[in-house]
Amino acid sequence: MVGGQAGFAGHIHVADKTFVGAQCGVIKDTKGAGESLIGSPAMDPKMFFKAKAIYSKLPDMYRQMAVLQRELDEMKAKLDK
């Protein structure tokens, strides 16, 4: 089954009974029969929803990492003295 606006790159093999969600981008051969794929690039739905949940948190995570990096650099500078 292939959802609307799904795309396939090149000459790839799609196994029997593979579900390809709407607007999914399949860029490589599928793993096996009965596989479900969503997203672009295509991935397992469980992984897709985990990634989507993290994606909205990335700006805050980036700011926190920058603060931690500055603190680490300060600690290293104090140790080098």
Biopython code that builds the backbone (N, CA, C, O; Angstrom):
import numpy as np
from Bio.PDB.StructureBuilder import StructureBuilder

atoms = [
    (1, "MET", "N", (0.847, -1.164, 0.000)),
    (1, "MET", "CA", (0.000, 0.000, 0.000)),
    (1, "MET", "C", (0.901, 1.237, 0.000)),
    (1, "MET", "O", (1.884, 1.295, 0.738)),
    (2, "VAL", "N", (0.565, 2.205, -0.817)),
    (2, "VAL", "CA", (1.356, 3.439, -0.917)),
    (2, "VAL", "C", (0.428, 4.624, -0.709)),
    (2, "VAL", "O", (-0.567, 4.778, -1.418)),
    (3, "GLY", "N", (0.761, 5.465, 0.272)),
    (3, "GLY", "CA", (-0.023, 6.663, 0.538)),
    (3, "GLY", "C", (0.223, 7.742, -0.504)),
    (3, "GLY", "O", (1.178, 7.677, -1.278)),
    (4, "GLY", "N", (-0.653, 8.730, -0.505)),
    (4, "GLY", "CA", (-0.553, 9.832, -1.460)),
    (4, "GLY", "C", (0.734, 10.621, -1.333)),
    (4, "GLY", "O", (1.270, 10.783, -0.237)),
    (5, "GLN", "N", (1.217, 11.102, -2.443)),
    (5, "GLN", "CA", (2.419, 11.926, -2.548)),
    (5, "GLN", "C", (3.678, 11.241, -2.027)),
    (5, "GLN", "O", (4.651, 11.917, -1.693)),
    (6, "ALA", "N", (3.674, 9.922, -1.953)),
    (6, "ALA", "CA", (4.886, 9.191, -1.572)),
    (6, "ALA", "C", (5.830, 9.177, -2.766)),
    (6, "ALA", "O", (5.389, 9.191, -3.916)),
    (7, "GLY", "N", (7.125, 9.150, -2.490)),
    (7, "GLY", "CA", (8.107, 9.160, -3.568)),
    (7, "GLY", "C", (9.138, 8.059, -3.400)),
    (7, "GLY", "O", (9.452, 7.641, -2.285)),
    (8, "PHE", "N", (9.655, 7.601, -4.526)),
    (8, "PHE", "CA", (10.663, 6.545, -4.539)),
    (8, "PHE", "C", (11.847, 7.021, -5.369)),
    (8, "PHE", "O", (11.677, 7.496, -6.492)),
    (9, "ALA", "N", (13.048, 6.891, -4.812)),
    (9, "ALA", "CA", (14.254, 7.355, -5.498)),
    (9, "ALA", "C", (14.901, 6.200, -6.248)),
    (9, "ALA", "O", (15.316, 5.211, -5.645)),
    (10, "GLY", "N", (14.984, 6.330, -7.540)),
    (10, "GLY", "CA", (15.713, 5.350, -8.344)),
    (10, "GLY", "C", (15.026, 4.008, -8.448)),
    (10, "GLY", "O", (13.823, 3.883, -8.218)),
    (11, "HIS", "N", (15.808, 3.015, -8.798)),
    (11, "HIS", "CA", (15.324, 1.654, -8.981)),
    (11, "HIS", "C", (15.567, 0.882, -7.695)),
    (11, "HIS", "O", (16.627, 0.285, -7.507)),
    (12, "ILE", "N", (14.590, 0.900, -6.825)),
    (12, "ILE", "CA", (14.730, 0.226, -5.536)),
    (12, "ILE", "C", (13.732, -0.918, -5.459)),
    (12, "ILE", "O", (12.747, -0.953, -6.197)),
    (13, "HIS", "N", (13.999, -1.851, -4.558)),
    (13, "HIS", "CA", (13.112, -2.992, -4.346)),
    (13, "HIS", "C", (12.232, -2.711, -3.135)),
    (13, "HIS", "O", (12.730, -2.404, -2.052)),
    (14, "VAL", "N", (10.915, -2.818, -3.328)),
    (14, "VAL", "CA", (9.958, -2.672, -2.241)),
    (14, "VAL", "C", (9.327, -4.045, -2.027)),
    (14, "VAL", "O", (8.686, -4.593, -2.924)),
    (15, "ALA", "N", (9.517, -4.590, -0.830)),
    (15, "ALA", "CA", (9.033, -5.945, -0.529)),
    (15, "ALA", "C", (7.511, -5.996, -0.536)),
    (15, "ALA", "O", (6.840, -4.974, -0.390)),
    (16, "ASP", "N", (6.981, -7.198, -0.708)),
    (16, "ASP", "CA", (5.538, -7.415, -0.683)),
    (16, "ASP", "C", (4.944, -6.951, 0.644)),
    (16, "ASP", "O", (5.585, -7.024, 1.692)),
    (17, "LYS", "N", (3.722, -6.479, 0.572)),
    (17, "LYS", "CA", (2.944, -6.057, 1.743)),
    (17, "LYS", "C", (3.621, -4.976, 2.562)),
    (17, "LYS", "O", (3.422, -4.909, 3.775)),
    (18, "THR", "N", (4.415, -4.130, 1.927)),
    (18, "THR", "CA", (5.034, -2.992, 2.588)),
    (18, "THR", "C", (4.051, -1.838, 2.597)),
    (18, "THR", "O", (3.423, -1.547, 1.579)),
    (19, "PHE", "N", (3.912, -1.175, 3.744)),
    (19, "PHE", "CA", (3.063, 0.001, 3.867)),
    (19, "PHE", "C", (3.952, 1.231, 3.787)),
    (19, "PHE", "O", (4.875, 1.385, 4.587)),
    (20, "VAL", "N", (3.683, 2.099, 2.837)),
    (20, "VAL", "CA", (4.437, 3.346, 2.676)),
    (20, "VAL", "C", (3.462, 4.491, 2.929)),
    (20, "VAL", "O", (2.517, 4.688, 2.165)),
    (21, "GLY", "N", (3.691, 5.236, 3.992)),
    (21, "GLY", "CA", (2.786, 6.307, 4.383)),
    (21, "GLY", "C", (2.789, 7.480, 3.413)),
    (21, "GLY", "O", (3.677, 7.617, 2.572)),
    (22, "ALA", "N", (1.771, 8.321, 3.556)),
    (22, "ALA", "CA", (1.636, 9.510, 2.719)),
    (22, "ALA", "C", (2.846, 10.419, 2.862)),
    (22, "ALA", "O", (3.372, 10.576, 3.964)),
    (23, "GLN", "N", (3.286, 11.010, 1.787)),
    (23, "GLN", "CA", (4.425, 11.930, 1.711)),
    (23, "GLN", "C", (5.726, 11.298, 2.198)),
    (23, "GLN", "O", (6.647, 12.006, 2.605)),
    (24, "CYS", "N", (5.803, 9.987, 2.159)),
    (24, "CYS", "CA", (6.986, 9.251, 2.577)),
    (24, "CYS", "C", (8.021, 9.285, 1.448)),
    (24, "CYS", "O", (7.659, 9.213, 0.273)),
    (25, "GLY", "N", (9.286, 9.392, 1.794)),
    (25, "GLY", "CA", (10.358, 9.378, 0.803)),
    (25, "GLY", "C", (11.208, 8.137, 0.955)),
    (25, "GLY", "O", (12.030, 8.061, 1.868)),
    (26, "VAL", "N", (11.030, 7.174, 0.090)),
    (26, "VAL", "CA", (11.763, 5.908, 0.166)),
    (26, "VAL", "C", (13.011, 6.037, -0.712)),
    (26, "VAL", "O", (12.908, 6.216, -1.925)),
    (27, "ILE", "N", (14.192, 5.945, -0.086)),
    (27, "ILE", "CA", (15.444, 6.172, -0.817)),
    (27, "ILE", "C", (16.310, 4.926, -0.946)),
    (27, "ILE", "O", (17.358, 4.961, -1.591)),
    (28, "LYS", "N", (15.873, 3.813, -0.329)),
    (28, "LYS", "CA", (16.641, 2.576, -0.443)),
    (28, "LYS", "C", (15.687, 1.389, -0.373)),
    (28, "LYS", "O", (14.512, 1.542, -0.040)),
    (29, "ASP", "N", (16.204, 0.210, -0.690)),
    (29, "ASP", "CA", (15.398, -1.005, -0.664)),
    (29, "ASP", "C", (14.764, -1.191, 0.710)),
    (29, "ASP", "O", (15.361, -0.847, 1.731)),
    (30, "THR", "N", (13.552, -1.738, 0.726)),
    (30, "THR", "CA", (12.907, -2.022, 2.000)),
    (30, "THR", "C", (13.460, -3.324, 2.570)),
    (30, "THR", "O", (14.029, -4.141, 1.846)),
    (31, "LYS", "N", (13.284, -3.504, 3.875)),
    (31, "LYS", "CA", (13.903, -4.640, 4.561)),
    (31, "LYS", "C", (13.185, -5.951, 4.341)),
    (31, "LYS", "O", (13.827, -6.987, 4.172)),
    (32, "GLY", "N", (11.857, -5.925, 4.340)),
    (32, "GLY", "CA", (11.158, -7.193, 4.179)),
    (32, "GLY", "C", (9.657, -7.023, 4.118)),
    (32, "GLY", "O", (9.129, -5.923, 4.277)),
    (33, "ALA", "N", (8.993, -8.115, 3.888)),
    (33, "ALA", "CA", (7.543, -8.109, 3.751)),
    (33, "ALA", "C", (6.877, -7.616, 5.034)),
    (33, "ALA", "O", (7.297, -7.953, 6.141)),
    (34, "GLY", "N", (5.839, -6.817, 4.860)),
    (34, "GLY", "CA", (5.064, -6.341, 5.998)),
    (34, "GLY", "C", (5.648, -5.133, 6.716)),
    (34, "GLY", "O", (5.126, -4.733, 7.757)),
    (35, "GLU", "N", (6.693, -4.554, 6.201)),
    (35, "GLU", "CA", (7.329, -3.393, 6.829)),
    (35, "GLU", "C", (6.443, -2.160, 6.671)),
    (35, "GLU", "O", (5.774, -1.999, 5.651)),
    (36, "SER", "N", (6.440, -1.297, 7.678)),
    (36, "SER", "CA", (5.740, -0.020, 7.615)),
    (36, "SER", "C", (6.767, 1.099, 7.613)),
    (36, "SER", "O", (7.729, 1.060, 8.381)),
    (37, "LEU", "N", (6.575, 2.095, 6.759)),
    (37, "LEU", "CA", (7.499, 3.214, 6.642)),
    (37, "LEU", "C", (6.724, 4.532, 6.629)),
    (37, "LEU", "O", (5.672, 4.635, 5.999)),
    (38, "ILE", "N", (7.246, 5.526, 7.322)),
    (38, "ILE", "CA", (6.689, 6.874, 7.248)),
    (38, "ILE", "C", (7.846, 7.861, 7.301)),
    (38, "ILE", "O", (8.958, 7.512, 7.699)),
    (39, "GLY", "N", (7.578, 9.079, 6.901)),
    (39, "GLY", "CA", (8.573, 10.145, 6.976)),
    (39, "GLY", "C", (9.444, 10.231, 5.743)),
    (39, "GLY", "O", (9.359, 9.418, 4.823)),
    (40, "SER", "N", (10.278, 11.242, 5.762)),
    (40, "SER", "CA", (11.205, 11.464, 4.659)),
    (40, "SER", "C", (12.544, 11.903, 5.239)),
    (40, "SER", "O", (12.645, 13.020, 5.746)),
    (41, "PRO", "N", (13.559, 11.074, 5.183)),
    (41, "PRO", "CA", (13.599, 9.766, 4.533)),
    (41, "PRO", "C", (12.741, 8.750, 5.298)),
    (41, "PRO", "O", (12.475, 8.906, 6.490)),
    (42, "ALA", "N", (12.326, 7.730, 4.591)),
    (42, "ALA", "CA", (11.446, 6.702, 5.149)),
    (42, "ALA", "C", (12.119, 5.990, 6.324)),
    (42, "ALA", "O", (13.304, 5.659, 6.275)),
    (43, "MET", "N", (11.335, 5.763, 7.377)),
    (43, "MET", "CA", (11.841, 5.044, 8.544)),
    (43, "MET", "C", (10.694, 4.341, 9.253)),
    (43, "MET", "O", (9.522, 4.575, 8.958)),
    (44, "ASP", "N", (11.050, 3.484, 10.186)),
    (44, "ASP", "CA", (10.080, 2.775, 10.992)),
    (44, "ASP", "C", (9.233, 3.796, 11.764)),
    (44, "ASP", "O", (9.786, 4.764, 12.286)),
    (45, "PRO", "N", (7.912, 3.610, 11.851)),
    (45, "PRO", "CA", (7.060, 4.580, 12.545)),
    (45, "PRO", "C", (7.477, 4.850, 13.991)),
    (45, "PRO", "O", (7.392, 5.988, 14.453)),
    (46, "LYS", "N", (7.927, 3.821, 14.707)),
    (46, "LYS", "CA", (8.348, 4.005, 16.105)),
    (46, "LYS", "C", (9.526, 4.989, 16.182)),
    (46, "LYS", "O", (9.536, 5.894, 17.017)),
    (47, "MET", "N", (10.508, 4.800, 15.307)),
    (47, "MET", "CA", (11.666, 5.693, 15.268)),
    (47, "MET", "C", (11.252, 7.093, 14.827)),
    (47, "MET", "O", (11.749, 8.086, 15.359)),
    (48, "PHE", "N", (10.344, 7.174, 13.860)),
    (48, "PHE", "CA", (9.880, 8.464, 13.359)),
    (48, "PHE", "C", (9.258, 9.298, 14.482)),
    (48, "PHE", "O", (9.571, 10.480, 14.625)),
    (49, "PHE", "N", (8.382, 8.686, 15.273)),
    (49, "PHE", "CA", (7.706, 9.440, 16.324)),
    (49, "PHE", "C", (8.647, 9.803, 17.472)),
    (49, "PHE", "O", (8.468, 10.845, 18.103)),
    (50, "LYS", "N", (9.644, 8.963, 17.755)),
    (50, "LYS", "CA", (10.660, 9.325, 18.750)),
    (50, "LYS", "C", (11.451, 10.544, 18.272)),
    (50, "LYS", "O", (11.683, 11.486, 19.030)),
    (51, "ALA", "N", (11.861, 10.506, 16.999)),
    (51, "ALA", "CA", (12.634, 11.612, 16.430)),
    (51, "ALA", "C", (11.804, 12.897, 16.403)),
    (51, "ALA", "O", (12.319, 13.980, 16.681)),
    (52, "LYS", "N", (10.529, 12.772, 16.070)),
    (52, "LYS", "CA", (9.651, 13.942, 16.018)),
    (52, "LYS", "C", (9.507, 14.575, 17.397)),
    (52, "LYS", "O", (9.475, 15.799, 17.516)),
    (53, "ALA", "N", (9.420, 13.748, 18.439)),
    (53, "ALA", "CA", (9.313, 14.266, 19.803)),
    (53, "ALA", "C", (10.582, 15.014, 20.209)),
    (53, "ALA", "O", (10.504, 16.037, 20.889)),
    (54, "ILE", "N", (11.733, 14.519, 19.802)),
    (54, "ILE", "CA", (13.007, 15.158, 20.138)),
    (54, "ILE", "C", (13.222, 16.421, 19.323)),
    (54, "ILE", "O", (13.787, 17.394, 19.822)),
    (55, "TYR", "N", (12.778, 16.415, 18.084)),
    (55, "TYR", "CA", (13.015, 17.524, 17.162)),
    (55, "TYR", "C", (12.559, 18.870, 17.737)),
    (55, "TYR", "O", (13.257, 19.873, 17.594)),
    (56, "SER", "N", (11.407, 18.892, 18.376)),
    (56, "SER", "CA", (10.890, 20.158, 18.923)),
    (56, "SER", "C", (11.733, 20.659, 20.095)),
    (56, "SER", "O", (11.681, 21.842, 20.431)),
    (57, "LYS", "N", (12.502, 19.777, 20.716)),
    (57, "LYS", "CA", (13.333, 20.151, 21.860)),
    (57, "LYS", "C", (14.744, 20.575, 21.470)),
    (57, "LYS", "O", (15.508, 21.019, 22.327)),
    (58, "LEU", "N", (15.102, 20.449, 20.202)),
    (58, "LEU", "CA", (16.475, 20.718, 19.769)),
    (58, "LEU", "C", (16.967, 22.134, 20.070)),
    (58, "LEU", "O", (18.108, 22.277, 20.508)),
    (59, "PRO", "N", (16.172, 23.189, 19.861)),
    (59, "PRO", "CA", (16.697, 24.527, 20.176)),
    (59, "PRO", "C", (17.115, 24.668, 21.639)),
    (59, "PRO", "O", (18.172, 25.230, 21.926)),
    (60, "ASP", "N", (16.292, 24.161, 22.574)),
    (60, "ASP", "CA", (16.655, 24.235, 23.990)),
    (60, "ASP", "C", (17.879, 23.384, 24.290)),
    (60, "ASP", "O", (18.750, 23.793, 25.057)),
    (61, "MET", "N", (17.948, 22.206, 23.689)),
    (61, "MET", "CA", (19.104, 21.342, 23.902)),
    (61, "MET", "C", (20.379, 21.997, 23.381)),
    (61, "MET", "O", (21.440, 21.884, 23.996)),
    (62, "TYR", "N", (20.269, 22.675, 22.256)),
    (62, "TYR", "CA", (21.432, 23.363, 21.681)),
    (62, "TYR", "C", (21.922, 24.458, 22.626)),
    (62, "TYR", "O", (23.123, 24.588, 22.860)),
    (63, "ARG", "N", (20.991, 25.245, 23.169)),
    (63, "ARG", "CA", (21.380, 26.309, 24.117)),
    (63, "ARG", "C", (22.037, 25.715, 25.363)),
    (63, "ARG", "O", (23.044, 26.235, 25.842)),
    (64, "GLN", "N", (21.470, 24.632, 25.886)),
    (64, "GLN", "CA", (22.048, 23.993, 27.071)),
    (64, "GLN", "C", (23.451, 23.469, 26.788)),
    (64, "GLN", "O", (24.339, 23.583, 27.632)),
    (65, "MET", "N", (23.651, 22.899, 25.610)),
    (65, "MET", "CA", (24.986, 22.405, 25.251)),
    (65, "MET", "C", (25.982, 23.551, 25.139)),
    (65, "MET", "O", (27.140, 23.406, 25.530)),
    (66, "ALA", "N", (25.545, 24.679, 24.612)),
    (66, "ALA", "CA", (26.440, 25.824, 24.488)),
    (66, "ALA", "C", (26.862, 26.318, 25.871)),
    (66, "ALA", "O", (28.030, 26.646, 26.082)),
    (67, "VAL", "N", (25.928, 26.373, 26.805)),
    (67, "VAL", "CA", (26.242, 26.790, 28.174)),
    (67, "VAL", "C", (27.215, 25.800, 28.804)),
    (67, "VAL", "O", (28.201, 26.207, 29.419)),
    (68, "LEU", "N", (26.950, 24.517, 28.660)),
    (68, "LEU", "CA", (27.836, 23.501, 29.225)),
    (68, "LEU", "C", (29.232, 23.547, 28.598)),
    (68, "LEU", "O", (30.230, 23.338, 29.287)),
    (69, "GLN", "N", (29.301, 23.820, 27.301)),
    (69, "GLN", "CA", (30.596, 23.915, 26.636)),
    (69, "GLN", "C", (31.399, 25.095, 27.171)),
    (69, "GLN", "O", (32.604, 24.987, 27.400)),
    (70, "ARG", "N", (30.712, 26.233, 27.370)),
    (70, "ARG", "CA", (31.406, 27.400, 27.949)),
    (70, "ARG", "C", (31.937, 27.083, 29.340)),
    (70, "ARG", "O", (33.071, 27.426, 29.673)),
    (71, "GLU", "N", (31.104, 26.421, 30.158)),
    (71, "GLU", "CA", (31.534, 26.066, 31.513)),
    (71, "GLU", "C", (32.721, 25.111, 31.472)),
    (71, "GLU", "O", (33.661, 25.254, 32.254)),
    (72, "LEU", "N", (32.684, 24.155, 30.578)),
    (72, "LEU", "CA", (33.790, 23.207, 30.432)),
    (72, "LEU", "C", (35.063, 23.918, 29.991)),
    (72, "LEU", "O", (36.142, 23.640, 30.515)),
    (73, "ASP", "N", (34.946, 24.829, 29.036)),
    (73, "ASP", "CA", (36.110, 25.589, 28.578)),
    (73, "ASP", "C", (36.705, 26.420, 29.714)),
    (73, "ASP", "O", (37.926, 26.535, 29.828)),
    (74, "GLU", "N", (35.843, 27.000, 30.552)),
    (74, "GLU", "CA", (36.327, 27.783, 31.698)),
    (74, "GLU", "C", (37.063, 26.900, 32.683)),
    (74, "GLU", "O", (38.109, 27.286, 33.205)),
    (75, "MET", "N", (36.523, 25.708, 32.944)),
    (75, "MET", "CA", (37.175, 24.768, 33.863)),
    (75, "MET", "C", (38.538, 24.348, 33.325)),
    (75, "MET", "O", (39.516, 24.292, 34.072)),
    (76, "LYS", "N", (38.600, 24.055, 32.037)),
    (76, "LYS", "CA", (39.867, 23.668, 31.424)),
    (76, "LYS", "C", (40.875, 24.794, 31.507)),
    (76, "LYS", "O", (42.055, 24.558, 31.762)),
    (77, "ALA", "N", (40.416, 26.021, 31.292)),
    (77, "ALA", "CA", (41.330, 27.171, 31.365)),
    (77, "ALA", "C", (41.883, 27.324, 32.775)),
    (77, "ALA", "O", (43.056, 27.662, 32.936)),
    (78, "LYS", "N", (41.076, 27.087, 33.789)),
    (78, "LYS", "CA", (41.539, 27.200, 35.179)),
    (78, "LYS", "C", (42.553, 26.090, 35.499)),
    (78, "LYS", "O", (43.519, 26.314, 36.229)),
    (79, "LEU", "N", (42.324, 24.905, 34.950)),
    (79, "LEU", "CA", (43.250, 23.806, 35.209)),
    (79, "LEU", "C", (44.589, 24.010, 34.517)),
    (79, "LEU", "O", (45.621, 23.562, 35.017)),
    (80, "ASP", "N", (44.581, 24.683, 33.372)),
    (80, "ASP", "CA", (45.810, 24.922, 32.617)),
    (80, "ASP", "C", (46.692, 25.980, 33.269)),
    (80, "ASP", "O", (47.875, 26.081, 32.946)),
    (81, "LYS", "N", (46.139, 26.760, 34.172)),
    (81, "LYS", "CA", (46.938, 27.839, 34.816)),
    (81, "LYS", "C", (47.840, 27.323, 35.874)),
    (81, "LYS", "O", (48.566, 28.097, 36.499)),
]
sb = StructureBuilder()
sb.init_structure("model")
sb.init_model(0)
sb.init_chain("A")
sb.init_seg("    ")
for serial, (resi, resn, name, xyz) in enumerate(atoms, 1):
    if name == "N":
        sb.init_residue(resn, " ", resi, " ")
    sb.init_atom(name, np.array(xyz, "f"), 0.0, 1.0, " ", f" {name:<3s}", serial, name[0])
structure = sb.get_structure()
